[in-house]
Amino acid sequence: MGIKTGLIMTPGPTEISERVRNAMARPITNPDLDPAFFDFYSETCDKLKKIINTKEDVLILSGEGILGLEAAMASLVEPGDEVLCLANGVFGEGFKDFATLYGGQVTIFEKEYDEPITSEDVKKFLSKHGGRFKIATLVHCETPAGLINPIHEICPVLKEAGLITVVDAVSSIAGHEIKPDVWGIDVVLGGSQKCLSAPPGLTFLSISRDAWIKIEKRKYPIPSFYANLMKWKEMWFKDKIFPYTPPISDIFALSEAASAVLEEGKEIYKRHEKLSRAVRETLRDAGFKIFPKIGAEANTVTAFYIPDGINDEDFRKHLWEKYSVMMAGSWGKLAGKVWRIGHMGENARESKIFEFFSAFEKALRDFGVSTGKRLTEIYALKIDDC
């Protein structure tokens, strides 16, 4: 049986442009032996540096975004290190598992899934419990909740307290502007399949000088090879040798996707902000309730409550099978409670969101739900207003 095709309006993986697909079809070389590929890899990292807004080292790792989270914890955390996990969502909580796996003593600062963590929260917590932590983790965009955390306010507080800061920006890079060098972020984690709209399978991350010092001065060896960032320090940065064979076609695609982002420049942030606002206002006018509190909504994904009486999985299956449009549910405490629309990267296009709302409205009618006004008409007006 073939894989069904349609409009994938999920918060990653996203739709992929023709130019990125074509890049994957380029003839390959031997990436371990070809000096031209060494240069290409470095040039792609330089593109990502510009997107991330950093002058620090950037690496591309051969694995989906989770590899970056684990590699950061494997390389930074030593047995007994006190780690502060700031969490108001599934992925923020998930950092605990990686830190614990590598011997970290984890303390979680928790907030509700619909509330952003604030700099005041962190200041108050550190005033009572600070001084012992070496590393802090935080998620910029909590994708399952459609929530954005103000890392521009939080990370300077953490850095001032002497912590190594690790930020999961997988679902925000290129949708929200970030400035890690200004904000004191030591490790920024990204993924190929989100706002950059490249195929899933690659992690990229920036690593500050302070983070490298922490890694280099470890007392205990890193208990991993594939997730060991020090291998890159010793092999790639020193002798231009890859620790393992990189997936050349995936990197071709990522490089092309990065070029597209850089060509759009600052307008990419305006596009994501405008369309996310139009999506939320359309849903609100149609009677839906947005999940995170006002002011905490991400530019890249909208989470909203499922109408009473509708089964999450049944509806999304119907939307896909009858109308060839895929929408996401959520995870953890929000499973079965909210739906999610991914408007990031190539999904953040007026025409694709229009197509989504057209199919979504038809599926709602099939399930006996009326929105009063046509969603596509509301959306068209909101686009003009935004």
Summary of the structure (lengths in Angstrom):
residues: 386
radius of gyration: 21.1
end to end distance: 42.8
largest distance: 64.5
contacts: 1381
relative contact order: 0.17
helix: 46%
strand: 16%
